[in-house]
Amino acid sequence: MNMQSYYRTSLERDADICSTTKPLCVNCAGVVETDREFFTRGVRKDYYLMYVCGGEMDIAAGGGKYRLKEGSALIIPPKTEYGYGCTGGQYIHYLFLHFTGFDAAALLERLGLKCGIPENTGKIPGLTGIWERIYREFIYNDEYFDTAAAAVLTEILVNISRSLKNAGGMPRFTKSAEYIHSHYDADIKISTLAAMENLSEPHFRACFKRQTGCSPGEYIANRRINAAALLLETTDKTLSEIAALTGYRDAYYFGRIFKKKTGFSPGRYRKLNFSKSS
């Protein structure tokens, strides 16, 4: 059995507050992992976020009844009656936190996160580790607590929002995008990127463009031109050297692409940059 909880005050009841003076405020956070029978009910003044890491349990909230399973995320809005629990021998492992603040509702709206209805995010890698960082902030409990805990809470909510979009069928292309950013100076084949994401090349091309707004080839070119622009601004390397360092074996072709992307030839771009710096 693993039950940990951390509160912003020494008394649990004093951690149930609705703040109108801070943009985002974490009242308490914790984890429950058990196969023992339990039942909890209540009404809080703040938002109640739950994320199920494993197992399942039944919950009633706001007049609806749901079964939370692994990968379920639920945000219960303030002043909403809820009740949940497990029978003996039923395993459940979930993370929870309570938050408030005058920007809380707007943040949830910006991230497209709904309240009162469970969402299936799928398993979110690394989320437990992020959650544990809030525990450490409760332990530190110094003058930076509110700012630091709010930052971690925002990171948690962003991860949930991203995972919901990913669960909707849109790949995130993390591996291929990271590869492009670290290997833009190499000969990058689209087939290699597609294999990284376990997709066929045509499907990869189509999904990549839907998500990023540009084709994989354009994405690679943009990364190379951004790197070239930085070299032009900060070094005295020749155009041929910069072309080679950014994945272009032909300096003339590099110049054409650079002008197409920026509106300036590499030489003109460098002169304008130096004139701005003087």
N, C-alpha and C positions, 0 to 999 in steps of 0.2 A: 504494500500500500504506500503510495506517494502522494502526500497532500501538503503543498506549500502555498502560503499566501503572504503578501507583503502589503502594508498599508502606509499611507502618507502620515498617519497619526498613530499614537500608541493605542487608541481605542478604535476597534473595527467600526462601531456605529458612527464615529465622527468622520469616517472616510466616504460616507455617502453624502456628497454635496453637489450642488449645481452652481458652478462658478460663472458669473457674468463679468468678471474683471480680468480674466486671463483667456487668451485665444484658445489654448488647448491645455488640459490639465489631467494627469493620470491619477486617479484616486487609489486604486489598488490593482494588484496583478497576482497571478499564481498558476498552479498546475494541480490537477487531480488525476490520479491513476489508481484505480481500485477495482476489485471484483466483489466488494461488500455492498450490502443493501444500503441505500440512502435515498432521501428525498429532500428537496429544497424548494421553498417558495418564497416569494416576496414581491415588493414593488420598490424600485429605486428612483432617486432623483437624477441619476446620471445614465449614460449609455453603458450597455453591458455587451461586451464582445466575447464570443466563445468560438473556439476552433477545435475540432475533434481530430486528434492524432491517431486514434485507434479505437476499435470497439464501436458500440452504439448505445444510444439511450433515447428515451421519449421525453418530449418537452411540450408544454402548453404555454403559449405566449400570445397576448393580445387577442384572445378568442380563437386562435388556431392551434391545432395539434399536429406535431411533426415528429419524425424519427431522425435524429442526427446520427450520421455515420462517418467513417473515416473520410476526411477531406471536406466535411461540412463546416461552413462558417455562418454564424448567426449574430446579428447586431440587434439587441432589444432596446428600443428607444426609451427615454425617461418616462416615468409615471405609467409604466406598462406592467400589469400583473403577469407573473410567470411562475411556473412550477415544473420541476424536472427531477429525474432520479432513475435508479436502477434497482432491479430485484437482485437478491442474493445469487452469486455465481455469474452474474452478467458483467463482463469486463468493459470498462470505459476509461479512456485516457484523453483528457481535454485541457486546453489552455484557456485562461480567462483573464480579462482585465476590464476595469470600469474607468470611463473617462468623461470629461465634461469640458466646458469652455464655450465662449461666445462664437468661436469659429468652427466648432465641431460639426454642426449640421451642414455648413457650407463646404467643409472639407469632404465629408461623405458624398455630397452631391457632385463635387468636382471629380471625385474618383469613381462615380457611378455605382456606389455601394448603397443598397437598399436596406431599410430597417424592417424588422418584424418577420421576415421570411428567410429561411435557410437557403444558402447558396452552396452549390457543389464546386469547390475550387480544385478538387483533386489534391493529392499530397503535395505540399509546398516544401521543397528542399531547403533546409537551413532555417526554417521559421522558428523552430524551438530555440535555436541559438540566439536569434534576434530577440525573442521574448525574454530569454534569460538576462539579456543586457538591461532590461527594465528592472529586474530583481536587484541587480548590482546598484542601480541608481537609488533604489529604495534603501539599500544598505548604506551607501555613501550619505544620502540625505543632506547634502550641503546646499549652499546658496545657488548652485547650478541645477538642482534637481528638476525643477519644472521645465526648464529649457531642454535639458538632456532627455528626460523621459518623454516629452512631447515629440522630440525628433525621432526617437525609437518607435513611438506609437505611429507616427506618420509613415515610417519605413514599413511597419507591419501592415498598415492599411494599403499602402502602395503595392506590396507583394500580393495581398489578397486580390486587389483589383486586377493586377496583371495576370494572375493565375486564372481568374474568372474569364478573362478574354481568351487566354490560351485554351481553357477548357471548352470554349465555344468553337474550337476547331481551327483557330489561327495559330500556326507555329510561331515561336518567338525568335528563331534563328540566332540564338545566343552564340552557339559554337561558330557558325560561319561568319557572323559579324565580328566576333573577337579575332578570328583568324585573319580577316581582311585588315583589321586595324593593326595587327602586329606583323603582317607579311605583305604589306602593300608594295614593297620593293621587289617582290618575287613574281614569277609568272603564275598567276592564279587562274585555275581552270574552274569553270562553273560546275562541271561534273564532280569535282572534288568537294566543292561547297555543298552540293546537293547530297552527296554521300554522307557528309557530316551530320546532316539533319534527317537522314534515313528517308529521303524523298527521291522520286524520279526527277531528272533534270527539268522536264517541262513543268511538272507540278511545283518544283522549287522556284522556278523563274516566276510563275504566275502568283504564287503566294507571297513571295518576297516583294514583288512590286505592289501588291495590294497593301502590304503592311508598311513598307517604307516610302512608297510613292515613287520609287524609281527602280529600274531593272538592276540585277546584280552587277552588270557591267558598268552602269552609271554610278552605282554606289562605290565600286572600286576606283573609278576615275575621280570621283569627288574626293575620296580619301587621299589619293595620290596628289591631286592638285592642292589640297589644303596643306599637305606636307611640303610640297614644292614652294608654296607661297611663304611658309615659315622660313625655309632655307634662304629664299631670296631676301627676306626681310632681315635675317639675323646673321648671315654668313657672306663671305666673298667668294664662294665656290663658283666655278664656271657653270654655264648653262648645261654643258655636256655632263659635268659631274652631278649636277642636281637632277638631270633627267635620269641618269643611271641609278641614283639613290632612291628615286621614287618609282622605279619599275618600268621606265621607258628606255629601250635600247637605242632608239633613234631620236636624237636631239631635235631634229626638224619636226618630227611627228609630235614630240612633247610640246614644242612651241605652238603648234596648231591647236592642240587640245587645250593648252593653258589659255590661249586667247579666246577660244570658244567658251570656256567656262567662266572667265573673269572679265572679258572684254578688253584685256590688255595683253600685249606680248610680254614674255618674261622680262626682257630688258626694260621695257617701259614701266612695268610693274615695280621693278627694283628702283628705278629712278624716282618714281613717285613716292615710294616708301622712304627713301633716304631724304627726299625733300621735306616730308612730313616730320621726320625725326630731327631735322636740323633746327 
